């Protein structure tokens, strides 16, 4: 057993040295005061993020222990003991991947954490390792690090286009990459061309349905679940109504209760596939009762399910994705808004409204619909917010309309400046 463990410890370090990892713009600070839990959608690069952290910080072999508990069935104590035998000291960092495969992992991690000897990093499967559960299981002694598919800044960094000034040729390349991300998405395997796009999303949907939702929540009605997922993804950037879904599914003679559909909605959010963004209000009750807008975690899912290229829809959801990747939290610091009109995003800090954002696939002033501008003005009056932004495809300007200043910024520039 001991030889097996020591061989694993050394082999995994050698593997990490030769793995080519792409840098992420996600900052973390190791601490012995909290367990750092790295969570996010399937295949968003959580394990590679650990590899990057090890390599970027030049962590020496004798300072860290990496274990993927899906690869080997041994106790954590045995690993730590063997590490001490091999290196003559305890590790500084514990990187524990697929932690859900370790028996009684919650008790084991909390027991080790209490000793305050290590920087502890955890990752796990979306089907068994949800951030809200971690907080209770580790008694509030955890910090969650969200790892989503690549942000567009990270895509530019990978393509060596991360700088302050661009030539016209480079600007063309940026717009081409942006259109690819709008339609194919930003999952690492897709961006890095490791797998054909349609195959990736076919496998992804199957994993989400089977392992992350059906197995986890013991769902028997696969037909209803599949129908719900496809409708939620197809509703990308649009109002999502459980009542409408219920009436449609009932007309197809699929037996399912309305409460079950509400549960399906919650499950999709749990596993970070679709987010349901509520309408802003000063009343918590009104927020909770409002009809949400659905946003996919990645545009490739929308393209795969619908076979559509609707740049207006895809631009809006892309802006949402960039916002949450930068730290905005749905229904806490970002909402939608409307009252006979529609504003795509309200950025808020507690009760203060910081910015109103409208998104439109427009190349020129003439292509911007008047109703979108009027909606910003109306929302500005109602919400007492003067910071008004309209994100376009390729139109840049600043206008004063009805004593309100509106800034128009192309999507690619907004991402770089954001």
WOLIN-V848188 format. One record per pair of residues at least 12 apart in sequence whose ideal C-beta (glycine too) atoms are under 6 Angstrom apart, sorted by the first residue. I is the first residue (numbers start at 0). J is the second residue. If there is no record, write none. Layout:
BEGIN
I|J, I|J
END
This chain:
BEGIN
1|81, 4|73, 4|77, 4|78, 4|81, 5|81, 5|85, 7|71, 11|65, 12|60, 15|50, 15|53, 18|50, 20|47, 20|50, 20|51, 21|157, 23|48, 24|152, 24|153, 27|144, 29|118, 31|115, 33|140, 33|141, 33|142, 34|112, 34|119, 34|137, 34|141, 35|120, 35|142, 35|144, 36|121, 36|133, 36|141, 36|143, 37|122, 37|144, 37|146, 38|130, 38|143, 39|145, 39|146, 39|147, 40|271, 40|296, 41|125, 41|206, 42|186, 43|146, 43|147, 43|148, 44|146, 44|187, 45|122, 45|146, 46|96, 48|146, 49|94, 61|86, 62|91, 63|90, 63|92, 64|82, 64|90, 64|93, 65|94, 66|78, 66|95, 67|96, 67|97, 68|97, 68|100, 68|101, 69|97, 69|100, 75|107, 92|118, 93|117, 93|119, 94|120, 95|121, 96|122, 98|121, 98|123, 99|123, 99|124, 99|127, 99|128, 105|136, 109|137, 125|211, 125|270, 126|210, 126|211, 126|215, 129|269, 130|143, 147|324, 148|185, 148|186, 148|297, 149|185, 149|190, 150|324, 151|414, 154|176, 154|190, 160|173, 173|411, 177|411, 181|298, 181|313, 181|317, 182|302, 182|308, 183|196, 183|299, 184|297, 184|298, 184|299, 186|297, 189|299, 200|299, 200|303, 207|272, 211|270, 212|266, 216|266, 220|255, 222|253, 223|253, 223|255, 226|248, 227|263, 229|304, 230|244, 231|267, 231|273, 231|293, 232|295, 232|300, 232|301, 232|304, 233|304, 233|305, 234|293, 235|295, 235|301, 235|312, 235|316, 236|312, 236|315, 236|316, 238|290, 238|292, 239|291, 239|293, 240|290, 241|260, 241|261, 244|260, 245|257, 245|260, 271|296, 272|296, 273|293, 273|295, 274|294, 274|329, 275|291, 275|293, 276|291, 276|292, 276|329, 276|335, 277|289, 277|291, 277|330, 277|334, 278|335, 279|334, 279|336, 279|345, 292|335, 294|316, 294|319, 295|316, 298|313, 298|316, 310|360, 311|360, 314|358, 314|360, 315|343, 315|358, 318|358, 318|390, 321|414, 332|347, 333|346, 336|378, 340|374, 340|377, 341|374, 342|355, 342|374, 342|378, 343|356, 343|357, 343|358, 344|356, 352|382, 352|384, 354|386, 355|375, 355|378, 355|384, 355|387, 356|388, 357|371, 357|375, 357|389, 358|390, 359|371, 359|391, 360|392, 361|391, 361|394, 362|392, 362|393, 363|394, 375|387, 376|401, 376|403, 379|403, 387|405, 388|406, 389|405, 389|407, 390|408, 390|410, 390|413, 391|407, 391|409, 393|409, 394|407, 395|407, 395|409
END
